């Protein structure tokens, strides 16, 4: 495990003004975290890297970074994105060990992630399957607050935001570099919005607490939806019949992206080809699926 401590004056890569801003709004401290995994779906893929940067008033900046043995092969297409190979994780600890160390490192300090529902989904899935208690840890999203702060961005991908805000991001898709960029995007978003207090900030960036996942008992994929695993892996379109929305009870074409645990229940996160928008479909409301032959 990489676990270092820096004073703010050291070359942590975070300007003093951004550190001061984060401490002002989070006097109890704040941690930015990022996860790399074997694929895009928290319920069927496994974490291979977990990194975090923690800022605590009068205690400097601490860094946590760990590779994880997923106990399965990493697909080649995934290796080409983050450049983490099977050889690199062969002697790494498994998720139960790393999760225990991470929880000890972070405690109940609020967490920031970019599009944090995905990183939190991987964390929740790992906590469920390792029987780790869900702790009351607030989750904040740098993507969500950046959309409010910077209205005219080309898009809100982390790489785009880092480039536009002049935040160095040399090793994108590696957890520690992405966590650092998320932290700085979050700080600059607060500065841009000139928020009055933490209560106002929470309305802009807070998603949920990890404790809220106690309400979700659906950490398995229903048998009738198992075929969707293939669609997610291949990014292959499918038609689903859904008990809800404007097309209630009718088949609609979607491009499945992930099985994503959420506090209110696990969802299929997909691009709806009718609206061309990303939507979340609760698994217990999907009544039928039909493969598209193209």
HELIX and SHEET records of a PDB file:
HELIX    1   1 UNK A   16  UNK A   25  1                                  10    
HELIX    2   2 UNK A   76  UNK A   82  1                                   7    
HELIX    3   3 UNK A   86  UNK A   89  1                                   4    
HELIX    4   4 UNK A   95  UNK A  106  1                                  12    
HELIX    5   5 UNK A  116  UNK A  129  1                                  14    
HELIX    6   6 UNK A  142  UNK A  149  1                                   8    
HELIX    7   7 UNK A  158  UNK A  164  1                                   7    
HELIX    8   8 UNK A  175  UNK A  193  1                                  19    
HELIX    9   9 UNK A  198  UNK A  205  1                                   8    
HELIX   10  10 UNK A  210  UNK A  215  5                                   6    
HELIX   11  11 UNK A  223  UNK A  225  5                                   3    
HELIX   12  12 UNK A  228  UNK A  234  1                                   7    
HELIX   13  13 UNK A  283  UNK A  285  5                                   3    
SHEET    1   A 7 UNK A   2  UNK A   6  0                                        
SHEET    2   A 7 UNK A  60  UNK A  67 -1                                        
SHEET    3   A 7 UNK A  47  UNK A  56 -1                                        
SHEET    4   A 7 UNK A  30  UNK A  37 -1                                        
SHEET    5   A 7 UNK A 110  UNK A 113  1                                        
SHEET    6   A 7 UNK A 138  UNK A 141  1                                        
SHEET    7   A 7 UNK A 206  UNK A 209 -1                                        
SHEET    1   B 5 UNK A 277  UNK A 282  0                                        
SHEET    2   B 5 UNK A 267  UNK A 272 -1                                        
SHEET    3   B 5 UNK A 251  UNK A 260 -1                                        
SHEET    4   B 5 UNK A 237  UNK A 242 -1                                        
SHEET    5   B 5 UNK A 286  UNK A 291 -1                                        
END                                                                             
